[in-house]
Amino acid sequence: MYFWWHWLSVVGSLAVTGPIGVAIVVWLLAGKSWRLTAIWALLFGTGMALVVITKMAFIGWGVGVASVEFAGFSGHAMRAAAVFPVAGYLATRSSPVWMRQLGTSAGVLLAVLIAISRVYVQAHSTSESVTGCLLGLLVAAAFIWYASTERHMALSRVLVVLCIPVLLLAPTVEPIPAEQWITQAALYLSGRDQPFTRQMWHNPQQQLTQQH
């Protein structure tokens, strides 16, 4: 069972969802959907920025919600909830309505499972996974709404071809040290030597010791 949750967690990693997010851009550009390309880049970029900002705010300055163990949006959950429903929708856009709904729903289900996996592998609290997933779904819903108003789009099946190799290679992908980069940036900007951690919520004396 743990292997299942671990594999799902890997599928939500930046090394997997990042290339799929790029594949969506390639698909949109190939279909000459300039407006949708800009909208996707803006929405996905905003979601990513919010993840980074909330994590840096906690690591560098201790900004979080101790009562629910919230120390920043889960990046895995946000990215998965943003890219998989959108990929499912775009890949089936030229199909009947029920196929589009099935493709989008499959993406949402995968994203929810990935969010749950982050709790099971003890990488995030429930609040961080849930809010990250909701943020990503908001990004996906906004993009799909805009895409539904676009009349001329092509190359739907190409997106599937672009995404399948990424998913097949997911278990062998080396993790990208995004958390390490975020931590280094937060410490540099805050001027701290050590990052804030969840343990400091339960042991305030630890925080005082690091400050002196």
N, C-alpha and C positions, 0 to 999 in steps of 0.2 A: 504493500500500500504506500509506503514512504517513497518508493521509486516512482510511483505514479505522480505523486504530488511534486517530487523533485523535478521530474521531466516537464510538468506543466510550468513550474517556476522558471525553468530554463527557456521555455518557449516565450515567456514574457520578458526575457532579458533584452537589454539594449542591442546585443549582437544579433538578435532575431527580429525584434519589432522595428529597430532602426532601418535595416535594409528593406523591410516590407513597406515602411513609411516612404522610403525613397522610391520603391517600385510603384507606389501609387502616383507619385509625382511623374515618373517616367511614363506611366500609362496615360495620365492626363495631358502631358505635353505631346505624346504621340497622337492623341486625338485632337490636338489643337484647342484644348479647352483651357484657354489662358486664364479666364476669370476663376474657374474652379481650382486651377493650380495655385493661384494666389490665395484663394480662400482656404484651401487645405494647408498650405504652408503657414498662414497666419494662425489658424485654429490650433493645429498641432504644435506649432512653435510656442503659442501662448500656454498650452497645457504643459509642455516641457518646462517652460520658464517658471510656472507656478510651483512645479515639483522642486526644481532647484532652489528657488527662493525660500520656500518653507523649510527645506532641509538645511540650507545655510543659516537661516534665522535661528534654528535650534542649535546646530553644531557650534556656531560662533557666539551666539548671544543667549542661548537657553530659552528662546521663544517657543512655547508649545502649550499643550493642555494636559497637565499631569493627571487630572481626574479620569481621562479616557486614554491615557498613554499615547497621545498624538504628538509626534515629533516631526511631522512632515508627510505630505502625500506620498503614497507608494508609487514609485516610478514604474515598476513592473505592471501594476494594476492599471495605472493611467494609460500607458502606451498600448497595452493589450486591448483595453476597452475602446481606445481611439482607432487603432488600425484594423483590427479583425472584423468588426461590424462594417466598416467602410469597404474593406477588401471584399467581404461577402456580398455587399450591395452592388459594388461596381462590376464584380465578376459575373453577376446574374442580371445586370440591368437590361440587357436585350432579351431576357426571357420573360415568360408570363409573370403576372403579379405574384402568384403563389410561390414561384421560384425565387423572386427577389426577396419576398418575406422570409422564405426558408434560409436563403443565403445570409441575410442580415441577422436573423435569429440565431443561426449557428455561430456567427461571429460573436454575438452577445453572450451566448452560453459559454464559449471558450474563454472569453474575457472574465466572466464571473468565476469560472473554475480556477483560472490563473490567480485571481485576487484571493480566493480561498486558500490556494496553495501557499501563498506568501505567509499566511498565518500558521499553516501546518508545519512549514519548515522553519518557523520561528524567526523569520526575517522581518516581520512587521506585526504591529498590533492590529486588532480587528478594526479600530477606528481609522488607522492609516490605510488599510487595504480597501475598506468600504468607501472612504472619501476619494481615494485615488481612482477607484473603479467608476464612481459617479462622475468625477471630473472628466475621465476619458469618454464615458458614454455621452456626456454633454457635448464634447467635441465632435464625436461621431454623429450624433443626432443633428447638430447644427449643419455639418457638412452634407449629410444625406438630404436634409431639407433643401439646401441650395442646389444640390445635384439633381433633385427631382424636378426642378424648374428648368433645367438645361435640356433643350430640345434635340440637339445634334451631338451625339457622343458615339465613338466607335472603339473597336479593339478590346471589347470587354473580356474575351477569352484570353487575351495576351496577359492580363493581370494574373490569372491562375498560373500560367507558365512561369511567370516571374517569381511568384510566391512559393510554389511547391518545393523547389530546391532548398530554399531557406529553411523551411520547416523540416525537411528530411535531414538536413545537416545540423539541426538545432542541438541534438544531444552531444555532438562532438565539438561544439563551438567553445573557444576559450573566452571566459568572461571578460568583458571590458571593465577596467577599474574605475567606473564612473563615480562610485561612492568615495573612492580615495581622492579623486580630483576635486569633488565637491568639498570634502573635508579640508584639503589643503587650501582651497580658495577661501573657505570660511575662516580658517585660522589666520590666514594672511590679512584678511580684511578686518577681523575683530581684534587682532593683536594678541590673541591668546596662545598659550603654549600647548594646551590640551583641549580637546573638544568637550562640549557638554555631552552627557550620556543620560540615559533613562535612570541609571542607578542613582544619579544625583537627586532625583525626585524622592527616592526612598531613603537616601542618606545625605541630607543637606550638609553634614559635617565634611563630607568628601569634597563638596564644592568649595567650602571655605578653606580647606587645606590646600587645594590647587591654586587658590587665588593668592595665597601668601607664600 
